[in-house]
């Protein structure tokens, strides 16, 4: 992607955002390497700063609403996984942001249009530009559309919500004991289904199924952790 970047108006149409001031979107796509080569033109860094805050608020609101039973620590892990550089770059690639970024000759020649950091920064800058031009409601809608699939995948895979670790910490603190897992599987090798049961002090606390042993154990741990939380609330 070292050729001439495509026009900002094309990206606006792809995002389905009716910009009043396309210069804002153009600035959001202006990397400092290009600005340096063109007499110190404004870069996307201020818009990136603004967009980072917009993204953080929207993702936090979405996660908070979608996971009413989760505690603060696990919500924070899910948010961190959603807004890390690799995740932002993945979303940016999905809408072809790299083809619109204005890069200096050296940065373009070394593949800057596909670097995680540049793509993530540009995406945040785009969100900042949308917020300034069309307001928070439009920016919120755009983040929802762009991040819905990613947030769903993160929640389903439990990559951000490590229930096994949380359950181990809770069990050690409350019962001075560690949970024990029993895992069984059925089906052919290419389509196995795993079932995990987690026990504590001889009691069955949770059961979970998954396409892998890890996923089944995480789901069992999630059920067990929620059971212990409910017990604690009843006692309180």
C-alpha positions as CSV (number, residue, x, y, z in Angstrom):
1,X,0.0,0.0,0.0
2,X,2.6,2.5,-1.0
3,X,0.6,4.2,-3.8
4,X,-1.6,7.3,-3.6
5,X,-4.1,7.1,-0.8
6,X,-7.8,7.0,-1.7
7,X,-9.9,10.1,-1.0
8,X,-11.4,10.7,2.4
9,X,-14.9,11.1,0.8
10,X,-14.7,7.5,-0.2
11,X,-14.0,6.4,3.3
12,X,-16.9,8.6,4.7
13,X,-19.2,6.7,2.3
14,X,-17.9,3.4,3.4
15,X,-18.4,4.3,7.1
16,X,-21.9,5.7,6.2
17,X,-21.1,8.9,8.0
18,X,-22.3,12.1,6.3
19,X,-19.4,14.5,7.1
20,X,-20.1,18.2,6.9
21,X,-16.4,19.0,7.0
22,X,-14.4,16.4,5.1
23,X,-11.2,18.2,6.0
24,X,-11.6,16.8,9.5
25,X,-11.6,13.3,8.1
26,X,-8.7,14.1,5.9
27,X,-6.7,15.3,8.9
28,X,-7.6,12.1,10.7
29,X,-5.9,10.2,7.9
30,X,-2.7,12.4,8.0
31,X,0.3,10.6,9.5
32,X,3.0,12.8,10.9
33,X,5.5,11.4,8.4
34,X,3.4,12.9,5.5
35,X,2.8,16.2,7.4
36,X,6.6,16.6,7.9
37,X,7.2,16.2,4.2
38,X,4.5,18.7,3.4
39,X,5.7,21.7,5.4
40,X,4.3,20.7,8.8
41,X,0.7,20.3,7.9
42,X,-1.7,19.3,10.8
43,X,-1.4,15.6,11.8
44,X,-4.0,13.2,13.1
45,X,-2.5,13.1,16.6
46,X,-4.9,15.5,18.3
47,X,-7.9,13.8,16.8
48,X,-6.4,10.5,17.9
49,X,-6.3,11.8,21.5
50,X,-9.9,12.7,21.3
51,X,-11.0,9.5,19.6
52,X,-9.3,7.4,22.2
53,X,-11.6,8.9,24.8
54,X,-14.7,8.5,22.7
55,X,-13.8,4.9,22.0
56,X,-13.1,4.1,25.6
57,X,-16.4,5.5,26.8
58,X,-18.5,3.8,24.1
59,X,-16.8,0.4,24.6
60,X,-17.1,0.7,28.4
61,X,-20.8,1.5,28.0
62,X,-21.4,-1.4,25.7
63,X,-19.5,-3.9,27.9
64,X,-21.3,-2.6,31.1
65,X,-24.7,-3.1,29.4
66,X,-23.9,-6.5,27.8
67,X,-22.5,-8.1,31.0
68,X,-24.7,-7.1,33.9
69,X,-23.4,-9.9,36.1
70,X,-19.7,-9.2,35.7
71,X,-17.5,-7.6,38.3
72,X,-15.3,-4.5,37.7
73,X,-12.1,-6.5,37.3
74,X,-13.3,-8.7,34.6
75,X,-15.0,-5.8,32.8
76,X,-11.8,-3.9,32.8
77,X,-10.0,-6.9,31.2
78,X,-12.6,-7.2,28.5
79,X,-12.3,-3.5,27.7
80,X,-8.5,-3.6,27.6
81,X,-8.7,-6.5,25.2
82,X,-11.1,-4.6,22.9
83,X,-9.1,-1.4,22.7
84,X,-5.5,-2.8,22.5
85,X,-3.5,-1.9,19.5
86,X,-3.9,-5.3,17.8
87,X,-7.7,-5.1,18.2
88,X,-7.9,-1.6,16.8
89,X,-5.7,-2.6,13.8
90,X,-8.0,-5.6,13.2
91,X,-11.1,-3.4,13.0
92,X,-9.2,-0.8,10.9
93,X,-8.2,-3.5,8.4
94,X,-11.8,-4.7,8.2
95,X,-12.8,-1.3,6.7
96,X,-9.6,-0.8,4.6
97,X,-8.3,2.2,6.6
98,X,-4.7,1.5,5.4
99,X,-5.6,2.5,1.8
100,X,-6.7,6.0,3.0
101,X,-3.8,7.0,5.3
102,X,-1.4,9.6,4.0
103,X,2.1,8.5,4.8
104,X,5.5,9.9,4.1
105,X,7.6,8.2,1.4
106,X,9.8,6.3,3.8
107,X,6.9,5.1,6.0
108,X,4.9,4.1,3.0
109,X,7.8,2.2,1.5
110,X,8.3,0.1,4.7
111,X,4.6,-1.0,4.9
112,X,3.4,1.7,7.3
113,X,-0.2,1.3,6.0
114,X,-0.4,-2.1,7.6
115,X,1.4,-1.4,10.9
116,X,-0.8,-2.1,13.9
117,X,0.2,1.2,15.6
118,X,-0.5,3.4,12.6
119,X,-3.8,1.7,11.8
120,X,-5.0,1.9,15.4
121,X,-4.0,5.5,15.7
122,X,-5.8,6.4,12.5
123,X,-9.0,4.6,13.6
124,X,-9.0,6.5,16.9
125,X,-8.5,9.8,14.9
126,X,-11.4,8.9,12.6
127,X,-13.6,8.5,15.6
128,X,-12.4,11.8,17.0
129,X,-13.3,13.4,13.6
130,X,-16.7,11.9,13.6
131,X,-17.4,13.1,17.1
132,X,-16.4,16.7,16.2
133,X,-18.3,16.8,13.0
134,X,-21.4,14.8,13.7
135,X,-21.6,14.6,17.5
136,X,-21.5,11.8,20.1
137,X,-24.6,9.9,19.0
138,X,-23.1,9.3,15.5
139,X,-19.7,8.4,16.9
140,X,-21.4,6.0,19.3
141,X,-23.3,4.4,16.5
142,X,-20.1,4.0,14.4
143,X,-18.2,2.3,17.3
144,X,-21.2,0.0,17.8
145,X,-21.1,-1.1,14.2
146,X,-17.4,-1.4,14.0
147,X,-16.8,-3.2,17.2
148,X,-19.9,-5.4,17.7
149,X,-18.3,-8.5,16.2
150,X,-15.1,-8.1,18.1
151,X,-16.8,-7.6,21.4
152,X,-19.0,-10.6,20.8
153,X,-16.0,-12.8,20.0
154,X,-14.0,-11.6,23.0
155,X,-16.9,-12.4,25.4
156,X,-17.7,-15.7,23.8
157,X,-14.1,-16.9,23.8
158,X,-13.5,-15.8,27.4
159,X,-10.1,-14.5,26.3
160,X,-10.4,-11.4,28.4
161,X,-12.5,-12.9,31.3
162,X,-10.2,-15.5,33.0
163,X,-12.7,-17.2,35.2
164,X,-10.3,-20.0,36.1
165,X,-7.9,-17.6,37.7
166,X,-10.7,-15.6,39.4
167,X,-12.2,-18.8,40.8
168,X,-8.9,-20.0,42.1
169,X,-8.3,-16.7,43.9
170,X,-11.8,-16.6,45.4
171,X,-11.6,-20.3,46.5
172,X,-8.2,-19.8,48.1
173,X,-9.3,-16.7,49.9
174,X,-12.7,-17.9,51.1
175,X,-12.1,-21.7,51.6
176,X,-8.3,-22.1,51.8
177,X,-8.8,-24.7,49.0
178,X,-8.4,-24.9,45.3
179,X,-11.0,-26.0,42.7
180,X,-10.6,-29.4,40.9
181,X,-11.6,-30.0,37.3
182,X,-12.9,-33.1,35.7
183,X,-13.1,-33.1,31.9
184,X,-14.7,-35.6,29.5
185,X,-15.1,-35.6,25.8
186,X,-17.2,-37.2,23.1
187,X,-17.4,-37.2,19.3
188,X,-14.9,-37.7,16.5
189,X,-11.4,-36.0,16.7
190,X,-12.4,-33.3,14.3
191,X,-15.6,-32.4,16.2
192,X,-15.1,-33.2,19.8
193,X,-17.3,-31.7,22.5
194,X,-15.7,-31.3,25.9
195,X,-17.6,-31.2,29.2
196,X,-15.9,-29.9,32.3
197,X,-17.1,-30.1,35.9
198,X,-15.5,-28.0,38.7
199,X,-15.5,-29.3,42.3
200,X,-14.6,-27.6,45.5
201,X,-14.4,-29.4,48.8
202,X,-16.3,-32.3,47.3
203,X,-19.1,-30.1,46.0
204,X,-20.0,-29.7,42.3
205,X,-20.0,-26.0,41.7
206,X,-20.2,-25.6,38.0
207,X,-20.4,-27.4,34.6
208,X,-19.5,-26.2,31.1
209,X,-19.3,-27.4,27.6
210,X,-17.0,-26.2,24.7
211,X,-15.2,-27.1,21.6
212,X,-11.9,-27.3,23.6
213,X,-10.9,-28.4,27.0
214,X,-9.9,-24.8,27.9
215,X,-13.3,-23.4,26.8
216,X,-15.2,-26.0,28.7
217,X,-13.2,-25.3,31.9
218,X,-13.6,-21.6,31.6
219,X,-17.4,-22.0,31.3
220,X,-17.5,-24.3,34.2
221,X,-15.4,-21.8,36.2
222,X,-17.7,-19.0,35.2
223,X,-20.8,-20.9,36.5
224,X,-18.9,-21.8,39.7
225,X,-17.8,-18.2,40.3
226,X,-21.3,-16.9,39.9
227,X,-22.6,-19.5,42.3
228,X,-20.1,-18.4,44.9
229,X,-20.9,-14.8,44.3
230,X,-24.7,-15.5,44.8
231,X,-24.0,-17.4,48.0
232,X,-21.9,-14.5,49.3
233,X,-24.8,-12.1,48.5
234,X,-27.3,-14.3,50.2
235,X,-25.2,-14.4,53.3
236,X,-24.7,-10.7,53.2
